[in-house]
């Protein structure tokens, strides 16, 4: 099992938490960017494109389950990252309220851990398991919103992701990591 450091402060520095405390990595990860537009190109051909909305880079962890996918889907679609044009209030509306689109891109490198200078991706879900799981995640987004407003890249392909940031606004979401060593979510 790999761990990430909760703090990069030196051991002598304290801010009320234990600086050397580590937590296991056990969560689906999404990096969400508010965009004016975004597209995915594979082998010189644009395979998906959106106008205003959200570009979501998705990292699948080896222990992810359906509950992680549901959590990420719900959080992404309900994140209030847009201004309410009728009253001018910022951070007030989600992508669905604005009738915008979502572009999902599978990105196993979100689970890269540096070992020296070389990245190690073994906590990412294996490709043979990740491909159908990612397809279920995309389907979950389509069922939760308008199917034609959800686009995605090509799983496992070398993609060129183009985007025009709006803000820029970038948020990271990790699904709850209250799983036991078997990857089963514990009741809390």
N, C-alpha and C positions, 0 to 999 in steps of 0.2 A: 504494500500500500504506500502511495506517495502522499506527502504532506506539503502544504505551502506555509510559508512563514506569515503569521498574523501581523508582525511588525518587523520593519527593517531597521529599527533603532538599535544602537549599540546596547549591550547588556547593562551598561552603567546608567542609561537614560530610563526614566520611568514616568509614565503619565497615567497611572492608575490601573494599568494592565500589565500582565507579565510579558516582558518583551520577547522572551524565547518560546512563548506558547505557540504550538502548531496545531492546525486543524486538518483533518483528512479532506481530500477533494472527493466529493461524492455528489455531484449535482450536474444537471443539464445547464448549459451556459448559453446565454443569448446576449449579443452585443447589438443594441438597437440604435440606429441613426435616423434622425429626422432628415428627410431629403426633399429637394425640389424635384429631383428626378434620379433614376438609377437604372442600370441595365447590366445584363450578363452576356458576355460574348464567349463562345466556344468555337475554336477552330475558324476564327474570322467571321463567324455568323452570330448575330444577336439572337439569343434564344428566349430572353425575357426582358421586358422593360416596363417601368412604371413612371407615372408623373409624380405629383406630390404624394408623400406618404412616408412609409418606414422601410428601410433596408435592415433586415435582421440576419446577422451572421449567427449560425447555430452550431454549438459544439456539443456532441453527444458523448457522455461519460459511459464507461463500460457497465456501470450499475444502474443506468437510467431505466425507468419503467413508464407505463402509461400515465401514472399520476404526475410525473415530471413534465411530460408533454402537455398534459391538461393545464398544469400550473403556468408554464411558459406561454402557452396560447392565450390563456385568460389574461395574464399580466400584460403581454404585448398589446393585445387588442384594446385593453382598457387604460393603458398609460395615457395620462393627460399631458401631452406634449405640444398641443396646438393652442393657438389663441382663439378665443371665442370672438368671431368677427362682429357679432351683433352687439356686444357690450364692450369689446376691447380688452377683456380680461385675459391675461396670459396664463398659460399652463392650465387651461380649463376644459379642453375637449380632446377626445381620443380620435384615433384614426377612423373609427366607424361613424362617429358623429359628424366628421368632416367629409365623409363619403370618399376617402382616399384609398390608396392601394398599399399592399404589403408585398415586398420582394424578399423571399426566404432563400438563404444560401447556406448549404451545409459546409462547415469549416472545422475539420478535425484539429487543425493547428491551434485552436483555442485551448486545447489541452496539451500543448507543448510544454515540457519542463526541461529547462537547460541542465544538462549534465556536463559541467565544464562549459564548453562553447557549442556543444552539439545538442540540438533539440531531441527529446525523447517523447514519443506520442503514445506510449503503451497504455495510459489510463483512458485514452479515447476508445470509444466503442469500435470493435473490429468491423471492417467494411462489410463482411457477409451478414452481420447482424444489423449494422447501422443503416444499410440501404433500405430494407423494409420498414425499419423503425422511423427513419426520416420521412418516408412516404406516408406513414400513419400520422406523423406530425403535420405535414402539409395538408392532409385530408382533414385533420382536426381544425386547422385554421379555416379551411373552406366551409366546413359545416357550421362553424361558429360565426362566420361573416358571410359576405357574398362570394361565392366560388370564383367568379370572374375577376374579383379584386385581389386574389391571392396568386402571386406568381412565384416561380422558383427557378433555381439554376439547374444544372445537370449534375446529379450526384456522382462523385468520383472523377469528374472531368477537370482538366486544367482550365480554369475560368479566368477571364478578365472582368473584374467587377468595376464598373464606372459609376460614379455618383457625384451629385452636386449637393453638398451638405447645405442644410437650411438651419442656420444659427451660427455656428454648428451646435447641434445637440446630439450627444452620444451618452447612452445609458447602458449599464451592464446589469443583467438579471441572472441570478443563479437560482435554480429550484431549491426548495428546502433540502438540507442535507442531513435530515434526521433518519438516516437509513442504518440498519445494522450491517455487520460484515458480510451478510449474504445479499445486500442490496435491497432488502425489504424495508419499506417505510414503516417506522415505528409509530404507534398511536401516541398522540400527546394531548 
